[in-house]
Amino acid sequence: MTVNPNSDSKYLFEHFFELSADLLCITGFDGFFKRINPAVSQLLGYTNEELFSKPINDFIHIDDQIYTSKARNELYKNKPLLNFENRYVTKSGEIVWLSWTSMPAADEKLVYAIAKNITHNKKLEEERNLLLTKFTKTNNDLKKISYTSSHDLRSPVNNLLSIFSLLDVTKIEDSETLQFLEMLQSATETLKKTLNNYVDILILEDKSIAQIEEIDLDTILNTVILSINSLIQKSNAVININFSQLEKINFNKSYLESIFLNLLTNSIKYAIPGCSPIISIHSRKTDEVDQLIFSDNGIGFDMELVKDKIFGLHQKFNNHIDSKGIGLYLVNNHVTSLGGKIDVESKINEGTTFIISFKKEPVFS
């Protein structure tokens, strides 16, 4: 609709000003209200005379007065103020939040402003922040309990494994007793791995940045092999290692240990029944990208069925009693969290190959 400026436009704009639910006001560069609509006095509880008789700053919350004055000074430099939030105190002492859009008219030394009452939104935001604070504290408390429990449980588990290493089984003649001891040792090693996985997940979800350092692949792998030596011997696993192309990488030490541990134990756990696991681990450089190739001859995956789920948390693709769906989730997150990627090639009963490509380091000339 077009309004004839020579007819009743002043009357229409007066109604627009008076009937608006938003707070409309005109203020002077002297810091006083010059004109306000009824919504201003209704919200603040003051009469027009009271609002006109004092500087605007007197109605602003004391904690917001300084930064509001700074923002107002920018207006006086002919700079519009958009979405500016501050608090006012009503005559009854209630605090209200306002969001301002203010446009200066330097020639007139006036400011034309519109404000929305956002007190309800601020209260909702405050309640949400309180809930987030509560949830964060609860989460941190649970994390501490999990760390403590895992740590306290791993100590006796490690002691139990040490006892197994000290046992001279050659002195035990009863075959059933030997079998029970082997089962108990295997169960203890599985328990240790599970505890380590839980701690790894907590570390993964921690917001601290993983430390990157130059790591010798052979040293880390030997440490992991030593920790599961009895499991390797029991399974008759054959591990072929070749790090001649790439002996060291820049990565996180704990992450790499976890990668080796999970891939090795998975290859042993998911070997084809009646077949000894044959595991190949080697490194290579391709197009200046450092890669680690891990292959086995195990039961493998049907990639058409699992390709989008293989690295998901608690994703299990067989009925193995020890399957928790955690290991590959950790491996993938350790790699991707540091900028790398992991590819999988596999066929049912033909084994699996994991190709880990580490983050390419920048080259400076």
Residue pairs with C-beta under 8 A, 6 or more apart in sequence:
3 9
3 12
17 24
17 37
18 37
18 38
20 37
20 39
21 39
22 39
22 114
22 115
22 116
23 36
23 37
23 39
23 40
23 43
23 98
23 113
23 114
23 115
23 116
23 117
24 36
24 37
24 39
24 40
24 113
24 114
25 33
25 34
25 35
25 36
25 37
25 40
25 113
25 115
26 33
26 34
26 35
26 36
26 110
26 111
26 112
26 113
27 33
27 34
27 56
27 110
27 111
27 113
28 34
28 109
28 110
28 111
29 76
29 109
29 110
29 111
30 109
31 55
31 56
31 57
31 72
32 52
32 54
32 55
32 56
33 40
33 51
33 52
33 56
34 110
36 48
36 51
40 51
41 47
41 48
41 51
43 90
43 96
43 117
44 51
44 59
44 88
44 90
44 91
44 96
45 90
45 91
45 92
46 59
46 90
46 91
50 91
51 59
57 65
57 68
57 69
59 88
59 89
60 68
60 86
60 87
60 88
60 89
61 86
61 87
61 88
61 89
61 95
63 87
64 86
64 87
67 86
68 86
71 81
71 84
72 111
74 81
75 81
75 102
75 104
75 111
76 104
76 106
78 104
78 106
79 104
80 101
80 102
80 103
80 104
81 100
81 101
81 102
81 113
82 101
83 99
83 100
83 101
84 99
84 100
84 101
84 102
85 97
85 98
85 99
85 100
85 118
86 97
86 98
86 100
87 95
87 96
87 97
87 98
88 95
88 96
88 98
89 95
89 96
90 96
95 119
96 117
96 119
97 117
97 118
97 119
97 121
97 122
98 115
98 116
98 117
98 118
99 115
99 116
99 118
100 113
100 114
100 115
101 113
101 114
101 115
102 111
102 112
102 113
102 114
103 111
103 112
103 113
104 110
104 111
105 111
105 112
143 202
146 198
146 202
147 199
147 202
150 195
150 198
150 199
150 202
151 199
153 191
153 195
154 192
154 195
154 196
157 188
157 191
157 192
157 195
158 192
160 188
161 185
161 188
161 189
161 192
164 181
164 184
164 185
164 188
164 230
165 230
167 181
169 178
169 181
172 178
172 181
182 234
185 230
186 230
186 231
186 234
189 228
189 230
189 231
190 322
193 228
193 261
193 265
194 324
194 326
196 258
196 261
197 262
197 324
197 326
197 327
197 330
200 258
200 330
200 334
201 326
201 330
203 254
204 330
204 333
204 334
204 337
210 252
210 254
210 255
210 337
210 338
211 252
211 253
212 250
212 251
212 252
212 338
213 250
213 251
213 252
213 253
214 248
214 249
214 250
215 248
215 249
215 250
215 251
215 253
215 256
216 247
216 248
217 243
217 246
217 247
217 248
217 249
217 256
217 283
217 292
218 241
218 243
218 247
220 253
220 256
220 257
220 260
221 241
221 260
221 281
223 257
224 257
224 260
224 261
224 264
225 232
225 239
225 264
227 261
228 261
228 264
228 265
231 265
231 268
232 239
232 264
232 268
235 268
235 271
235 276
235 277
236 276
236 277
237 267
237 268
237 271
237 276
237 277
237 278
237 279
238 276
238 277
238 278
238 279
239 264
239 279
239 280
239 281
240 278
240 279
240 280
240 281
240 282
241 281
241 282
242 280
242 281
242 282
242 283
243 282
243 283
245 282
245 283
245 284
245 285
246 283
246 284
246 285
246 290
246 291
247 283
249 256
249 283
249 290
249 292
249 358
250 358
250 361
251 338
251 358
252 334
252 338
255 334
255 335
255 337
255 338
256 334
258 330
258 331
258 334
259 292
259 330
259 331
259 334
259 335
259 356
260 281
262 327
262 328
262 330
262 331
263 294
263 327
263 331
263 354
264 279
265 327
266 298
266 327
266 328
267 277
267 279
267 294
267 296
267 298
267 352
268 277
269 320
269 322
269 323
270 298
270 299
270 318
270 320
271 277
271 296
271 297
271 298
271 299
272 297
272 298
272 299
272 349
275 297
277 296
277 297
277 298
278 296
278 297
279 294
279 295
279 296
280 293
280 294
280 295
280 296
281 292
281 293
281 294
281 295
282 292
282 293
283 290
283 291
283 292
283 293
284 291
284 293
285 291
288 360
288 363
289 357
289 358
289 360
290 357
290 358
290 360
291 355
291 356
291 357
291 358
292 355
292 356
292 358
293 353
293 354
293 355
293 356
294 353
294 354
294 356
295 351
295 352
295 353
295 354
296 351
296 352
297 350
297 351
298 351
298 352
299 318
299 348
299 349
300 346
300 347
300 348
300 349
300 350
300 351
300 352
301 310
301 317
301 344
301 346
301 347
301 348
301 352
302 347
302 348
303 344
303 345
303 346
303 347
305 317
306 315
306 317
307 344
309 315
309 317
310 317
310 328
310 344
311 328
311 329
311 331
311 332
311 333
311 342
312 325
312 329
313 325
313 326
313 329
314 324
314 325
314 326
314 329
315 325
315 328
315 329
316 323
316 324
316 325
317 323
331 342
331 354
332 342
335 341
335 342
335 356
335 358
336 342
338 358
338 359
339 358
339 359
340 356
340 357
340 358
340 359
341 356
341 357
342 354
342 355
342 356
342 357
343 354
343 355
343 357
344 352
344 353
344 354
344 355
345 352
345 353
345 355
346 352
346 353
